[in-house]
């Protein structure tokens, strides 16, 4: 299992975190998503077939792009 903290500047509230959790949890292989609107970070745990690239890509698709 891989774990990564990702900075997402568009997070402004708990609703944003819940949207990201719901969307990323639908990706096959993603097992856990946590977030903090105060730090604008999410923590994602995943196994194959999910990859960091697919997670980052999906965040961009749902208008929560990761910070470069």
HELIX and SHEET records of a PDB file:
HELIX    1   1 UNK A   14  UNK A   25  1                                  12    
HELIX    2   2 UNK A   52  UNK A   61  1                                  10    
SHEET    1   A 3 UNK A   2  UNK A   7  0                                        
SHEET    2   A 3 UNK A  41  UNK A  46 -1                                        
SHEET    3   A 3 UNK A  30  UNK A  36 -1                                        
END                                                                             
